[in-house]
Amino acid sequence: VQLVESGGDSVQRGGSLTLSCAASGFTFDNYAVGWFRQAPGKEREGVSCINHADDGTTYYATNVEGRFTISSDNAKKMVYLQMNSLEFEDAAVYYCAAVLSTRDRFIYTGWGDSTLYEYWGQGTQVTVSS
């Protein structure tokens, strides 16, 4: 199993960026893929998730909802995170992660719990400047 993130860059506040996560080695349709981020001195936090086992149901952290959009291309085994109106607080290393999933995977444990996820990428850096 491999997850490889790309697309991290330095962007001005208010700008946009799209991150990509290339997945391989597992049956994409049976997994949920999440985006997490970690800034220096802070805990890793869930940003967004798409559950392919639940018809592509999407989830967002409240502090990114309306600004970020998660999507996937199942044929290419790619998951994207479109980030708009970037704020200084969005600067972090962004990781994609995958967990074997079902339709009700996140009923008892929230999608944003990083301990759920079995596979992780190496991360991609997002910097937001003034």
C-alpha positions in Angstrom: 0.0 0.0 0.0 1.3 3.4 -0.9 0.0 6.9 -0.6 1.9 9.8 -2.2 0.9 13.4 -1.7 1.9 16.2 -4.0 1.0 19.8 -4.7 2.2 21.4 -1.6 3.6 24.9 -2.2 4.0 28.4 -0.8 0.9 30.5 -1.5 -0.2 34.0 -0.5 -3.0 34.4 2.0 -6.3 34.3 0.2 -4.9 32.1 -2.5 -5.7 28.6 -3.7 -3.9 25.3 -3.9 -4.9 21.8 -4.8 -3.2 18.8 -3.2 -3.2 15.4 -4.7 -2.9 11.9 -3.1 -2.0 9.0 -5.4 -3.1 5.7 -3.9 -1.9 2.2 -4.9 -1.9 -1.3 -3.5 -5.4 -1.5 -2.2 -9.0 -1.7 -3.5 -9.9 2.0 -3.6 -13.6 1.5 -3.4 -13.4 -0.2 0.0 -11.5 2.6 1.7 -12.0 6.0 3.2 -9.3 8.5 2.5 -8.7 11.4 4.7 -6.6 14.5 4.7 -4.9 15.5 7.9 -2.5 18.3 8.7 0.1 19.1 11.3 1.6 22.5 12.0 4.7 22.9 14.1 3.9 22.5 17.8 0.4 21.4 17.1 -1.4 18.1 17.1 -2.3 16.4 13.8 -5.9 17.3 12.9 -8.4 16.0 10.4 -9.2 18.3 7.5 -11.5 16.3 5.3 -12.4 12.8 4.4 -14.1 10.9 1.6 -15.6 7.5 2.2 -15.7 5.5 -1.0 -17.5 2.7 0.8 -20.4 5.1 1.5 -21.0 6.4 -2.0 -18.3 9.0 -1.6 -19.7 10.7 1.4 -17.5 13.6 2.4 -16.6 15.2 5.7 -15.0 18.5 6.6 -13.5 20.1 9.7 -15.5 23.1 10.7 -12.6 25.4 10.2 -12.2 24.5 6.5 -15.8 23.8 5.5 -16.8 26.1 2.6 -13.2 26.7 1.7 -11.9 23.2 1.0 -13.3 20.6 -1.2 -12.3 16.9 -1.3 -12.9 14.8 -4.4 -11.6 11.7 -5.9 -11.0 10.0 -9.3 -11.6 6.3 -8.6 -10.3 5.2 -11.9 -7.0 6.9 -11.3 -7.0 6.2 -7.6 -6.5 9.8 -6.8 -7.9 12.0 -4.0 -7.7 15.7 -4.3 -8.0 18.5 -1.8 -8.9 21.9 -3.3 -8.1 24.6 -0.9 -9.4 28.1 -1.4 -9.2 31.3 0.6 -6.1 30.0 2.4 -5.4 31.5 5.8 -2.1 31.6 7.8 -3.6 29.0 10.1 -3.8 26.6 7.1 0.0 26.3 6.9 1.0 22.8 7.8 2.3 19.6 6.5 -0.7 17.8 4.9 -1.0 14.1 4.9 -3.4 11.7 3.2 -4.4 8.5 5.0 -6.5 5.5 4.2 -8.6 3.2 6.3 -10.6 0.1 5.3 -14.2 1.3 5.4 -17.8 0.5 5.3 -21.0 2.5 5.0 -21.2 3.1 8.7 -17.5 3.3 9.4 -17.6 6.6 11.2 -20.7 6.1 13.3 -18.9 5.3 16.5 -15.5 6.8 15.8 -15.3 10.1 14.0 -13.5 10.4 10.7 -11.1 12.8 12.1 -9.5 10.4 14.6 -6.1 9.8 13.1 -5.7 6.5 15.0 -8.3 4.9 12.8 -6.2 5.2 9.6 -4.0 2.3 8.6 -1.9 3.8 5.9 -0.2 7.2 5.6 1.6 9.2 3.1 4.8 11.1 3.7 3.2 14.5 3.6 3.4 17.7 1.6 4.2 21.2 2.9 1.8 24.0 2.5 3.1 27.5 3.4 0.9 30.6 3.5 2.5 34.0 3.3 1.4 37.6 3.4 
